[in-house]
C-alpha cells in the first residue's frame, strides 16, 4: 500500500519537465527559446517537436521571428524552409551583454589591448591569421617528420582565434554605443530645432 503523503512517481522525469514547461509558457516563448540556441538550419517539424507545439504554429512564430531579424531562413534540399538563429541577432545580443558590463571608455581600452595582441601574434609568427599559422605549423611538422605525427600549437591558435572573435564583438558593441549616442543626441537636437522660432 502506498502512503498518500508520498509524491507521485513520474514514469519519465524529462516528460514531466516538458509538461511543466508547456504549462508555464506560450508556444511563441517556447519556439523563441528553442530557436535561440539553434545554429544549424533546422526544419519546422523538428523545432515544433522540441518546443512542444504543432508544425503550423511553429512556422507562424518562426516567420514572425524571421521578420524581426531574430531568425534566418534558407531553402533545404527538398524545398522546405529551414530556420536557424540569425548571426545578426547573436551579435546584437553579445554586444548588449558587453555594454551592460563595461563602460564605453573601458571598452575602448580593451579594444586597443586586443588589437595590440593580434599585431603581436602576427609579428611573432610572421602570418596574418591563426588559420595561416595552423597551415604553417602543419607543413613544418610534415617537412620535419615526414609523417605529420605532430600537431600545430593548438593553444596559440585557439587564443588568437578567441582574441579575434572577442575583438569583433567588442567593436560591434562600441559601434552600437556610438550609434545610440548619435541617435540620442540627434533626437534632442531635432526636437530643439523644431521648437525654436
Contact map, one row per residue, 1 for C-alpha under 8 A:
11100000000000000000000000000000000000000000000000000000000000000000000000000000000000000000000000000000000000000000000000000000000000000000000000000000000000000000000000000000000000000000000000000
11110100000000000000000000000000000000000000000000000000000000000000000000000000000000000000000000000000000000000000000000000000000000000000000000000000000000000000000000000000000000000000000000000
11111100000000000000000000000000000000000000000000000000000000000000000000000000000000000000000000000000000000000000000000000000000000000000000000000000000000000000000000000000000000000000000000000
01111110000000000000000000000000000000000000000000000000000000000000000000000000000000000000000000000000000000000000000000000000000000000000000000000000000000000000000000000000000000000000000000000
00111110000000000000000000000000000000000000000000000000000000000000000000000000000000000000000000000000000000000000000000000000000000000000000000000000000000000000000000000000000000000000000000000
01111111000000000000000000000000000000000000000000000000000000000000000000000000000000000000000000000000000000000000000000000000000000000000000000000000000000000000000000000000000000000000000000000
00011111100000000000000000000000000000000000000000000000000000000000000000000000000000000000000000000000000000000000000000000000000000000000000000000000000000000000000000000000000000000000000000000
00000111110000000000000000000000000000000000000000000000000000000000000000000000000000000000000000000000000000000000000000000000000000000000000000000000000000000000000000000000000000000000000000000
00000011111000000000000000000000000000000000000000000000000000000000000000000000000000000000000000000000000000000000000000000000000000000000000000000000000000000000000000000000000000000000000000000
00000001111110010000000000000000000000000000000000000000000000000000000000000000000000000000000000000000000000000000000000000000000000000000000000000000000000000000000000000000000000000000000000000
00000000111110000000000000000000000000000000000000000000000000000000000000000000000000000000000000000000000000000000000000000000000000000000000000000000000000000000000000000000000000000000000000000
00000000011111110000000000000000000000000000000000000000000000000000000000000000000000000000000000000000000000000000000000000000000000000000000000000000000000000000000000000000000000000000000000000
00000000011111111000000000000000000000000000000000000000000000000000000000000000000000000000000000000000000000000000000000000000000000000000000000000000000000000000000000000000000000000000000000000
00000000000111111100000000000000000000000000000000000000000000000000000000000000000000000000000000000000000000000000000000000000000000000000000000000000000000000000000000000000000000000000000000000
00000000000111111110000000000000000000000000000000000000000000000000000000000000000000000000000000000000000000000000000000000000000000000000000000000000000000000000000000000000000000000000000000000
00000000010111111111000000000000000000000000000000000000000000000000000000000000000000000000000000000000000000000000000000000000000000000000000000000000000000000000000000000000000000000000000000000
00000000000011111111100000000000000000000000000000000000000000000000000000000000000000000000000000000000000000000000000000000000000000000000000000000000000000000000000000000000000000000000000000000
00000000000001111111110000000000000000000000000000010000000000000000000000000000000000000000000000000000000000000000000000000000000000000000000000000000000000000000000000000000000000000000000000000
00000000000000111111111000000000000000000000000000000000000000000000000000000000000000000000000000000000000000000000000000000000000000000000000000000000000000000000000000000000000000000000000000000
00000000000000011111111100000000000000000000000000000000000000000000000000000000000000000000000000000000000000000000000000000000000000000000000000000000000000000000000000000000000000000000000000000
00000000000000001111111110000000000000000000000000000000000000000000000000000000000000000000000000000000000000000000000000000000000000000000000000000000000000000000000000000000000000000000000000000
00000000000000000111111111100100000000000000000000010000000000000000000000000000000000000000000000000000000000000000000000000000000000000000000000000000000000000000000000000000000000000000000000000
00000000000000000011111111000000000000000000000000000000000000000000000000000000000000000000000000000000000000000000000000000000000000000000000000000000000000000000000000000000000000000000000000000
00000000000000000001111111000000000000000000000000000000000000000000000000000000000000000000000000000000000000000000000000000000000000000000000000000000000000000000000000000000000000000000000000000
00000000000000000000111111101100000000000000000000000000000000000000000000000000000000000000000000000000000000000000000000000000000000000000000000000000000000000000000000000000000000000000000000000
00000000000000000000011111111100000000000000000000000000000000000000000000000000000000000000000000000000000000000000000000000000000000000000000000000000000000000000000000000000000000000000000000000
00000000000000000000010011111110000000000000000000111000110000000000000000000000000000000000000000000000000000000000000000000000000000000000000000000000000000000000000000000000000000000000000000000
00000000000000000000000001111111000000000000000000000000010010000000000000000000000000000000000000000000000000000000000000000000000000000000000000000000000000000000000000000000000000000000000000000
00000000000000000000000011111111100000000000000000000000000000000000000000000000000000000000000000000000000000000000000000000000000000000000000000000000000000000000000000000000000000000000000000000
00000000000000000000010011111111110000000000000000110000000000000000000000000000000000000000000000000000000000000000000000000000000000000000000000000000000000000000000000000000000000000000000000000
00000000000000000000000000111111111000000000001100100000010011000000000000000000000000000000000000000000000000000000000000000000000000000000000000000000000000000000000000000000000000000000000000000
00000000000000000000000000011111111100000000000000000000000011001000000000000000000000000000000000000000000000000000000000000000000000000000000000000000000000000000000000000000000000000000000000000
00000000000000000000000000001111111110000000000000000000000000000000000000000000000000000000000000000000000000000000000000000000000000000000000000000000000000000000000000000000000000000000000000000
00000000000000000000000000000111111111000000001001100000000000000000000000000000000000000000000000000000000000000000000000000000000000000000000000000000000000000000000000000000000000000000000000000
00000000000000000000000000000011111111100000001000000000000000000000001000000000001110000000000000000000000000000000000000000000000000000000000000000000000000000000000000000000000000000000000000000
00000000000000000000000000000001111111000000000000000000000000000000000000000000000010000000000000000000000000000000000000000000000000000000000000000000000000000000000000000000000000000000000000000
00000000000000000000000000000000111111100000000000000000000000000000000000000000000010000000000000000000000000000000000000000000000000000000000000000000000000000000000000000000000000000000000000000
00000000000000000000000000000000011111111100000000000000000000000000000000000000000110000000000000000000000000000000000000000000000000000000000000000000000000000000000000000000000000000000000000000
00000000000000000000000000000000001011111000000000000000000000000000000000000000000111000000000000000000000000000000000000000000000000000000000000000000000000000000000000000000000000000000000000000
00000000000000000000000000000000000001111100000000000000000000000000000000000000001110000000000000000000000000000000000000000000000000000000000000000000000000000000000000000000000000000000000000000
00000000000000000000000000000000000001111110000000000000000000000000000011000000011100000000000000000000000000000000000000000000000000000000000000000000000000000000000000000000000000000000000000000
00000000000000000000000000000000000001011111011000000000000000000000000000000000011100000000000000000000000000000000000000000000000000000000000000000000000000000000000000000000000000000000000000000
00000000000000000000000000000000000000001111111000000000000000000000000000000001111000000000000000000000000000000000000000000000000000000000000000000000000000000000000000000000000000000000000000000
00000000000000000000000000000000000000000111111100000010011000000000000000000000111000000000000000000000000000000000000000000000000000000000000000000000000000000000000000000000000000000000000000000
00000000000000000000000000000000000000000011111110000110010000000000000000000000000000000000000000000000000000000000000000000000000000000000000000000000000000000000000000000000000000000000000000000
00000000000000000000000000000000000000000111111111000000000000000000000000000000000000000000000000000000000000000000000000000000000000000000000000000000000000000000000000000000000000000000000000000
00000000000000000000000000000010011000000111111111100010010000000000000000000000000000000000000000000000000000000000000000000000000000000000000000000000000000000000000000000000000000000000000000000
00000000000000000000000000000010000000000001111111111110110000000000000000000000000000000000000000000000000000000000000000000000000000000000000000000000000000000000000000000000000000000000000000000
00000000000000000000000000000000000000000000111111111110000000000000000000000000000000000000000000000000000000000000000000000000000000000000000000000000000000000000000000000000000000000000000000000
00000000000000000000000000000000010000000000011111111000000000000000000000000000000000000000000000000000000000000000000000000000000000000000000000000000000000000000000000000000000000000000000000000
00000000000000000000000000100110010000000000001111111000000000000000000000000000000000000000000000000000000000000000000000000000000000000000000000000000000000000000000000000000000000000000000000000
00000000000000000100010000100100000000000000000111111100000000000000000000000000000000000000000000000000000000000000000000000000000000000000000000000000000000000000000000000000000000000000000000000
00000000000000000000000000100000000000000000000111111110110000000000000000000000000000000000000000000000000000000000000000000000000000000000000000000000000000000000000000000000000000000000000000000
00000000000000000000000000000000000000000000100110011111110000000000000000000000000000000000000000000000000000000000000000000000000000000000000000000000000000000000000000000000000000000000000000000
00000000000000000000000000000000000000000001101110001111111000000000000000000000000000000000000000000000000000000000000000000000000000000000000000000000000000000000000000000000000000000000000000000
00000000000000000000000000000000000000000000000000000111111100000000000000000000000000000000000000000000000000000000000000000000000000000000000000000000000000000000000000000000000000000000000000000
00000000000000000000000000100000000000000000000100001111111110000000000000000000000000000000000000000000000000000000000000000000000000000000000000000000000000000000000000000000000000000000000000000
00000000000000000000000000110010000000000001101100001111111111000000000000000000000000000000000000000000000000000000000000000000000000000000000000000000000000000000000000000000000000000000000000000
00000000000000000000000000000000000000000001000000000011111111100000000000000000000000000000000000000000000000000000000000000000000000000000000000000000000000000000000000000000000000000000000000000
00000000000000000000000000000000000000000000000000000001111111110000000000000000000000000000000000000000000000000000000000000000000000000000000000000000000000000000000000000000000000000000000000000
00000000000000000000000000010011000000000000000000000000111111111000000000000000000000000000000000000000000000000000000000000000000000000000000000000000000000000000000000000000000000000000000000000
00000000000000000000000000000011000000000000000000000000011111111100001000000000001000000000000000000000000000000000000000000000000000000000000000000000000000000000000000000000000000000000000000000
00000000000000000000000000000000000000000000000000000000001111111110001000000000000000000000000000000000000000000000000000000000000000000000000000000000000000000000000000000000000000000000000000000
00000000000000000000000000000000000000000000000000000000000111111111000000000000000000000000000000000000000000000000000000000000000000000000000000000000000000000000000000000000000000000000000000000
00000000000000000000000000000001000000000000000000000000000011111111111000000000000000000000000000000000000000000000000000000000000000000000000000000000000000000000000000000000000000000000000000000
00000000000000000000000000000000000000000000000000000000000001111111111110000000000000000000000000000000000000000000000000000000000000000000000000000000000000000000000000000000000000000000000000000
00000000000000000000000000000000000000000000000000000000000000111111111000000000000000000000000000000000000000000000000000000000000000000000000000000000000000000000000000000000000000000000000000000
00000000000000000000000000000000000000000000000000000000000000011111111000000000000000000000000000000000000000000000000000000000000000000000000000000000000000000000000000000000000000000000000000000
00000000000000000000000000000000000000000000000000000000000000001111111100000000000001011000000000000000000000000000000000000000000000000000000000000000000000000000000000000000000000000000000000000
00000000000000000000000000000000000000000000000000000000000000001111111100000000000011011000000000000000000000000000000000000000000000000000000000000000000000000000000000000000000000000000000000000
00000000000000000000000000000000001000000000000000000000000001101111111110000000001111001000000000000000000000000000000000000000000000000000000000000000000000000000000000000000000000000000000000000
00000000000000000000000000000000000000000000000000000000000000000100111111000000001111100000000000000000000000000000000000000000000000000000000000000000000000000000000000000000000000000000000000000
00000000000000000000000000000000000000001000000000000000000000000100001111100000111100000000000000000000000000000000000000000000000000000000000000000000000000000000000000000000000000000000000000000
00000000000000000000000000000000000000001000000000000000000000000000000111110000111000000000000000000000000000000000000000000000000000000000000000000000000000000000000000000000000000000000000000000
00000000000000000000000000000000000000000000000000000000000000000000000011111111110000000000000000000000000000000000000000000000000000000000000000000000000000000000000000000000000000000000000000000
00000000000000000000000000000000000000000000000000000000000000000000000001111111110000000000000000000000000000000000000000000000000000000000000000000000000000000000000000000000000000000000000000000
00000000000000000000000000000000000000000000000000000000000000000000000000111111000000000000000000000000000000000000000000000000000000000000000000000000000000000000000000000000000000000000000000000
00000000000000000000000000000000000000000000000000000000000000000000000000111111000000000000000000000000000000000000000000000000000000000000000000000000000000000000000000000000000000000000000000000
00000000000000000000000000000000000000000000000000000000000000000000000000111111100000000000000000000000000000000000000000000000000000000000000000000000000000000000000000000000000000000000000000000
00000000000000000000000000000000000000000010000000000000000000000000000000111111110000000000000000000000000000000000000000000000000000000000000000000000000000000000000000000000000000000000000000000
00000000000000000000000000000000000000000011000000000000000000000000000011110011111000000000000000000000000000000000000000000000000000000000000000000000000000000000000000000000000000000000000000000
00000000000000000000000000000000000000001111000000000000000000000000000011110001111100000000000000000000000000000000000000000000000000000000000000000000000000000000000000000000000000000000000000000
00000000000000000000000000000000001000011111000000000000000001000000001111000000111110000000000000000000000000000000000000000000000000000000000000000000000000000000000000000000000000000000000000000
00000000000000000000000000000000001001111100000000000000000000000000001110000000011111000000000000000000000000000000000000000000000000000000000000000000000000000000000000000000000000000000000000000
00000000000000000000000000000000001111110000000000000000000000000000011100000000001111101100000000000000000000000000000000000000000000000000000000000000000000000000000000000000000000000000000000000
00000000000000000000000000000000000000100000000000000000000000000000111100000000000111111100000000000000000000000000000000000000000000000000000000000000000000000000000000000000000000000000000000000
00000000000000000000000000000000000000000000000000000000000000000000000100000000000011111110000000000000000000000000000000000000000000000000000000000000000000000000000000000000000000000000000000000
00000000000000000000000000000000000000000000000000000000000000000000110000000000000001111111000000000000000000000000000000000000000000000000000000000000000000000000000000000000000000000000000000000
00000000000000000000000000000000000000000000000000000000000000000000111000000000000011111111100000000000000000000000000000000000000000000000000000000000000000000000000000000000000000000000000000000
00000000000000000000000000000000000000000000000000000000000000000000000000000000000011111111110000000000000000000000000000000000000000000000000000000000000000000000000000000000000000000000000000000
00000000000000000000000000000000000000000000000000000000000000000000000000000000000000111111111000000000000000000000000000000000000000000000000000000000000000000000000010010000000000000000000000000
00000000000000000000000000000000000000000000000000000000000000000000000000000000000000011111111100000000000000000000000000000000000000000000000000000000000000000000000000011000000000000000000000000
00000000000000000000000000000000000000000000000000000000000000000000000000000000000000001111111110000000000000000000000000000000000000000000000000000000000000000000000000000000000000000000000000000
00000000000000000000000000000000000000000000000000000000000000000000000000000000000000000111111111000000000000000000000000000000000000000000000000000000000000000000000010001000000000000000000000000
00000000000000000000000000000000000000000000000000000000000000000000000000000000000000000011111111100000000000000000000000000000000000000000000000000000000000000000000011011101000000000000000000000
00000000000000000000000000000000000000000000000000000000000000000000000000000000000000000001111111110000000000000000000000000000000000000000000000000000000000000000000000001000000000000000000000000
00000000000000000000000000000000000000000000000000000000000000000000000000000000000000000000111111111000000000000000000000000000000000000000000000000000000000000000000000000000000000000000000000000
00000000000000000000000000000000000000000000000000000000000000000000000000000000000000000000011111111100000000000000000000000000000000000000000000000000000000000000000001001000000000000000000000000
00000000000000000000000000000000000000000000000000000000000000000000000000000000000000000000001111111111000000000000000000000000000000000000000000000000000000000000000000001000100000000000000000000
00000000000000000000000000000000000000000000000000000000000000000000000000000000000000000000000111111110000000000000000000000000000000000000000000000000000000000000000000000000000000000000000000000
00000000000000000000000000000000000000000000000000000000000000000000000000000000000000000000000011111110000000000000000000000000000000000000000000000000000000000000000000000000000000000000000000000
00000000000000000000000000000000000000000000000000000000000000000000000000000000000000000000000001111111011000000000000000000000000000000000000000000000000000000000000000000000000000000000000000000
00000000000000000000000000000000000000000000000000000000000000000000000000000000000000000000000000111111111000000000000000000000000000000000000000000000000000000000000000000000000000000000000000000
00000000000000000000000000000000000000000000000000000000000000000000000000000000000000000000000000100111111100000000000000000000000000000000000000000000000000000000000000000100100000000000000000000
00000000000000000000000000000000000000000000000000000000000000000000000000000000000000000000000000000011111110000000000000000000000000000000000000000000000000000000000000000000000000000000000000000
00000000000000000000000000000000000000000000000000000000000000000000000000000000000000000000000000000111111111000000000000000000000000000000000000000000000000000000000000000000000000000000000000000
00000000000000000000000000000000000000000000000000000000000000000000000000000000000000000000000000000111111111100000000000000000000000000000000000000000000000000000000001000100000000000000000000000
00000000000000000000000000000000000000000000000000000000000000000000000000000000000000000000000000000001111111110000000000000000000000000000000000000000000000000000000000000100000000000000000000000
00000000000000000000000000000000000000000000000000000000000000000000000000000000000000000000000000000000111111111000000000000000000000000000000000000000000000000000000000000000000000000000000000000
00000000000000000000000000000000000000000000000000000000000000000000000000000000000000000000000000000000011111111100000000000000000000000000000000000000000000000000000000000000000000000000000000000
00000000000000000000000000000000000000000000000000000000000000000000000000000000000000000000000000000000001111111110000000000000000000000000000000000000000000000000001001100000000000000000000000000
00000000000000000000000000000000000000000000000000000000000000000000000000000000000000000000000000000000000111111111000000000000000000000000000000000000000000000000000000000000000000000000000000000
00000000000000000000000000000000000000000000000000000000000000000000000000000000000000000000000000000000000011111111100000000000000000000000000000000000000000000000000000000000000000000000000000000
00000000000000000000000000000000000000000000000000000000000000000000000000000000000000000000000000000000000001111111110000000000000000000000000000000000000000000011001000000000000000000000000000000
00000000000000000000000000000000000000000000000000000000000000000000000000000000000000000000000000000000000000111111111000000000000000000000000000000000000000000000001000000000000000000000000000000
00000000000000000000000000000000000000000000000000000000000000000000000000000000000000000000000000000000000000011111111100000000000000000000000000000000000000000000000000000000000000000000000000000
00000000000000000000000000000000000000000000000000000000000000000000000000000000000000000000000000000000000000001111111110000000000000000000000000000000000000000010000000000000000000000000000000000
00000000000000000000000000000000000000000000000000000000000000000000000000000000000000000000000000000000000000000111111111000000000000000000000000000000000000010011000000000000000000000000000000000
00000000000000000000000000000000000000000000000000000000000000000000000000000000000000000000000000000000000000000011111111100000000000000000000000000000000000000000000000000000000000000000000000000
00000000000000000000000000000000000000000000000000000000000000000000000000000000000000000000000000000000000000000001111111110000000000000000000000000000000000000000000000000000000000000000000000000
00000000000000000000000000000000000000000000000000000000000000000000000000000000000000000000000000000000000000000000111111111100000000000000000000000000000000010000000000000000000000000000000000000
00000000000000000000000000000000000000000000000000000000000000000000000000000000000000000000000000000000000000000000011111111111100000000000000000000000000000000000000000000000000000000000000000000
00000000000000000000000000000000000000000000000000000000000000000000000000000000000000000000000000000000000000000000001111111110000000000000000000000000000000000000000000000000000000000000000000000
00000000000000000000000000000000000000000000000000000000000000000000000000000000000000000000000000000000000000000000000111111100000000000000000000000000000000000000000000000000000000000000000000000
00000000000000000000000000000000000000000000000000000000000000000000000000000000000000000000000000000000000000000000000011111110000010000000000000000000000000000000000000000000000000000000000000000
00000000000000000000000000000000000000000000000000000000000000000000000000000000000000000000000000000000000000000000000011111111000000000000000000000000000000000000000000000000000000000000000000000
00000000000000000000000000000000000000000000000000000000000000000000000000000000000000000000000000000000000000000000000001101111110110000000000000000000000000000000000000000000000000000000000000000
00000000000000000000000000000000000000000000000000000000000000000000000000000000000000000000000000000000000000000000000001000111110100000000000000000000000000000000000000000000000000000000000000000
00000000000000000000000000000000000000000000000000000000000000000000000000000000000000000000000000000000000000000000000001000011111110000000000000000000000000010000000000000000000000000000000000000
00000000000000000000000000000000000000000000000000000000000000000000000000000000000000000000000000000000000000000000000000000011111111000000000000000000000011011000000000000000000000000000000000000
00000000000000000000000000000000000000000000000000000000000000000000000000000000000000000000000000000000000000000000000000000000111111100000000000000000000010000000000000000000000000000000000000000
00000000000000000000000000000000000000000000000000000000000000000000000000000000000000000000000000000000000000000000000000000011111111110000000000000000000000000000000000000000000000000000000000000
00000000000000000000000000000000000000000000000000000000000000000000000000000000000000000000000000000000000000000000000000001010111111111000000000000000000010000000000000000000000000000000000000000
00000000000000000000000000000000000000000000000000000000000000000000000000000000000000000000000000000000000000000000000000000000011111111100000000000001100010000000000000000000000000000000000000000
00000000000000000000000000000000000000000000000000000000000000000000000000000000000000000000000000000000000000000000000000000000001111111110000000000000000000000000000000000000000000000000000000000
00000000000000000000000000000000000000000000000000000000000000000000000000000000000000000000000000000000000000000000000000000000000111111111000000000000000000000000000000000000000000000000000000000
00000000000000000000000000000000000000000000000000000000000000000000000000000000000000000000000000000000000000000000000000000000000011111111100000000011100000000000000000000000000000000000000000000
00000000000000000000000000000000000000000000000000000000000000000000000000000000000000000000000000000000000000000000000000000000000001111111110000010111000000000000000000000000000000000000000000000
00000000000000000000000000000000000000000000000000000000000000000000000000000000000000000000000000000000000000000000000000000000000000111111111000000000000000000000000000000000000000000000000000000
00000000000000000000000000000000000000000000000000000000000000000000000000000000000000000000000000000000000000000000000000000000000000011111111100000000000000000000000000000000000000000000000000000
00000000000000000000000000000000000000000000000000000000000000000000000000000000000000000000000000000000000000000000000000000000000000001111111111011111000000000000000000000000000000000000000000000
00000000000000000000000000000000000000000000000000000000000000000000000000000000000000000000000000000000000000000000000000000000000000000111111111111000000000000000000000000000000000000000000000000
00000000000000000000000000000000000000000000000000000000000000000000000000000000000000000000000000000000000000000000000000000000000000000011111111000000000000000000000000000000000000000000000000000
00000000000000000000000000000000000000000000000000000000000000000000000000000000000000000000000000000000000000000000000000000000000000000001111111000000000000000000000000000000000000000000000000000
00000000000000000000000000000000000000000000000000000000000000000000000000000000000000000000000000000000000000000000000000000000000000000000111111111000000000000000000000000000000000000000000000000
00000000000000000000000000000000000000000000000000000000000000000000000000000000000000000000000000000000000000000000000000000000000000000000111111110000000000000000000000000000000000000000000000000
00000000000000000000000000000000000000000000000000000000000000000000000000000000000000000000000000000000000000000000000000000000000000000000010011111000000000000000000000000000000000000000000000000
00000000000000000000000000000000000000000000000000000000000000000000000000000000000000000000000000000000000000000000000000000000000000000100110011111110000000000000000000000000000000000000000000000
00000000000000000000000000000000000000000000000000000000000000000000000000000000000000000000000000000000000000000000000000000000000000000000110010111110000000000000000000000000000000000000000000000
00000000000000000000000000000000000000000000000000000000000000000000000000000000000000000000000000000000000000000000000000000000000000000100100000011111000000000000000000000000000000000000000000000
00000000000000000000000000000000000000000000000000000000000000000000000000000000000000000000000000000000000000000000000000000000000000001100100000011111110000000000000000000000000000000000000000000
00000000000000000000000000000000000000000000000000000000000000000000000000000000000000000000000000000000000000000000000000000000000001001100100000000111110000000000000000000000000000000000000000000
00000000000000000000000000000000000000000000000000000000000000000000000000000000000000000000000000000000000000000000000000000000000001001000000000000011111110000000000000000000000000000000000000000
00000000000000000000000000000000000000000000000000000000000000000000000000000000000000000000000000000000000000000000000000000000000000000000000000000011111111000000000000000000000000000000000000000
00000000000000000000000000000000000000000000000000000000000000000000000000000000000000000000000000000000000000000000000000000000000000000000000000000000111111100000000000000000000000000000000000000
00000000000000000000000000000000000000000000000000000000000000000000000000000000000000000000000000000000000000000000000000000000000000000000000000000000111111110000000000000000000000000000000000000
00000000000000000000000000000000000000000000000000000000000000000000000000000000000000000000000000000000000000000000000000000000011011000000000000000000111111111000000000000000000000000000000000000
00000000000000000000000000000000000000000000000000000000000000000000000000000000000000000000000000000000000000000000000000000000010000000000000000000000011111111100000000000000000000000000000000000
00000000000000000000000000000000000000000000000000000000000000000000000000000000000000000000000000000000000000000000000000000000000000000000000000000000001111111110000000000000000000000000000000000
00000000000000000000000000000000000000000000000000000000000000000000000000000000000000000000000000000000000000000000010010000000110000000000000000000000000111111111000000000000000000000000000000000
00000000000000000000000000000000000000000000000000000000000000000000000000000000000000000000000000000000000000000000000000000000010000000000000000000000000011111111100000000000000000000000000000000
00000000000000000000000000000000000000000000000000000000000000000000000000000000000000000000000000000000000000000000000000000000000000000000000000000000000001111111110000000000000000000000000000000
00000000000000000000000000000000000000000000000000000000000000000000000000000000000000000000000000000000000000000100110000000000000000000000000000000000000000111111111000000000000000000000000000000
00000000000000000000000000000000000000000000000000000000000000000000000000000000000000000000000000000000000000000100010000000000000000000000000000000000000000011111111100000000000000000000000000000
00000000000000000000000000000000000000000000000000000000000000000000000000000000000000000000000000000000000000000000000000000000000000000000000000000000000000001111111110000000000000000000000000000
00000000000000000000000000000000000000000000000000000000000000000000000000000000000000000000000000000000000000000000000000000000000000000000000000000000000000000111111111000000000000000000000000000
00000000000000000000000000000000000000000000000000000000000000000000000000000000000000000000000000000000000000100110000000000000000000000000000000000000000000000011111111100000000000000000000000000
00000000000000000000000000000000000000000000000000000000000000000000000000000000000000000000000000000000000000000000000000000000000000000000000000000000000000000001111111110000000000000000000000000
00000000000000000000000000000000000000000000000000000000000000000000000000000000000000000010011000000000000000000000000000000000000000000000000000000000000000000000111111111000000000000000000000000
00000000000000000000000000000000000000000000000000000000000000000000000000000000000000000000001001000000001000100000000000000000000000000000000000000000000000000000011111111100000000000000000000000
00000000000000000000000000000000000000000000000000000000000000000000000000000000000000000000000000000000000000100000000000000000000000000000000000000000000000000000001111111110000000000000000000000
00000000000000000000000000000000000000000000000000000000000000000000000000000000000000000011001000000000000000000000000000000000000000000000000000000000000000000000000111111111000000000000000000000
00000000000000000000000000000000000000000000000000000000000000000000000000000000000000000001011101100000000000000000000000000000000000000000000000000000000000000000000011111111100000000000000000000
00000000000000000000000000000000000000000000000000000000000000000000000000000000000000000000001000000001001100000000000000000000000000000000000000000000000000000000000001111111110000000000000000000
00000000000000000000000000000000000000000000000000000000000000000000000000000000000000000000000000000000000000000000000000000000000000000000000000000000000000000000000000111111111000000000000000000
00000000000000000000000000000000000000000000000000000000000000000000000000000000000000000000001000000000000000000000000000000000000000000000000000000000000000000000000000011111111100000000000000000
00000000000000000000000000000000000000000000000000000000000000000000000000000000000000000000000000100001000000000000000000000000000000000000000000000000000000000000000000001111111110000000000000000
00000000000000000000000000000000000000000000000000000000000000000000000000000000000000000000000000000000000000000000000000000000000000000000000000000000000000000000000000000111111111000000000000000
00000000000000000000000000000000000000000000000000000000000000000000000000000000000000000000000000000000000000000000000000000000000000000000000000000000000000000000000000000011111111100000000000000
00000000000000000000000000000000000000000000000000000000000000000000000000000000000000000000000000000000000000000000000000000000000000000000000000000000000000000000000000000001111111110000000000000
00000000000000000000000000000000000000000000000000000000000000000000000000000000000000000000000000000000000000000000000000000000000000000000000000000000000000000000000000000000111111111000000000000
00000000000000000000000000000000000000000000000000000000000000000000000000000000000000000000000000000000000000000000000000000000000000000000000000000000000000000000000000000000011111111100000000000
00000000000000000000000000000000000000000000000000000000000000000000000000000000000000000000000000000000000000000000000000000000000000000000000000000000000000000000000000000000001111111110000000000
00000000000000000000000000000000000000000000000000000000000000000000000000000000000000000000000000000000000000000000000000000000000000000000000000000000000000000000000000000000000111111111000000000
00000000000000000000000000000000000000000000000000000000000000000000000000000000000000000000000000000000000000000000000000000000000000000000000000000000000000000000000000000000000011111111100000000
00000000000000000000000000000000000000000000000000000000000000000000000000000000000000000000000000000000000000000000000000000000000000000000000000000000000000000000000000000000000001111111110000000
00000000000000000000000000000000000000000000000000000000000000000000000000000000000000000000000000000000000000000000000000000000000000000000000000000000000000000000000000000000000000111111111000000
00000000000000000000000000000000000000000000000000000000000000000000000000000000000000000000000000000000000000000000000000000000000000000000000000000000000000000000000000000000000000011111111100000
00000000000000000000000000000000000000000000000000000000000000000000000000000000000000000000000000000000000000000000000000000000000000000000000000000000000000000000000000000000000000001111111110000
00000000000000000000000000000000000000000000000000000000000000000000000000000000000000000000000000000000000000000000000000000000000000000000000000000000000000000000000000000000000000000111111111000
00000000000000000000000000000000000000000000000000000000000000000000000000000000000000000000000000000000000000000000000000000000000000000000000000000000000000000000000000000000000000000011111111100
00000000000000000000000000000000000000000000000000000000000000000000000000000000000000000000000000000000000000000000000000000000000000000000000000000000000000000000000000000000000000000001111111110
00000000000000000000000000000000000000000000000000000000000000000000000000000000000000000000000000000000000000000000000000000000000000000000000000000000000000000000000000000000000000000000111111110
00000000000000000000000000000000000000000000000000000000000000000000000000000000000000000000000000000000000000000000000000000000000000000000000000000000000000000000000000000000000000000000011111111
00000000000000000000000000000000000000000000000000000000000000000000000000000000000000000000000000000000000000000000000000000000000000000000000000000000000000000000000000000000000000000000001111111
00000000000000000000000000000000000000000000000000000000000000000000000000000000000000000000000000000000000000000000000000000000000000000000000000000000000000000000000000000000000000000000000111111
00000000000000000000000000000000000000000000000000000000000000000000000000000000000000000000000000000000000000000000000000000000000000000000000000000000000000000000000000000000000000000000000001111
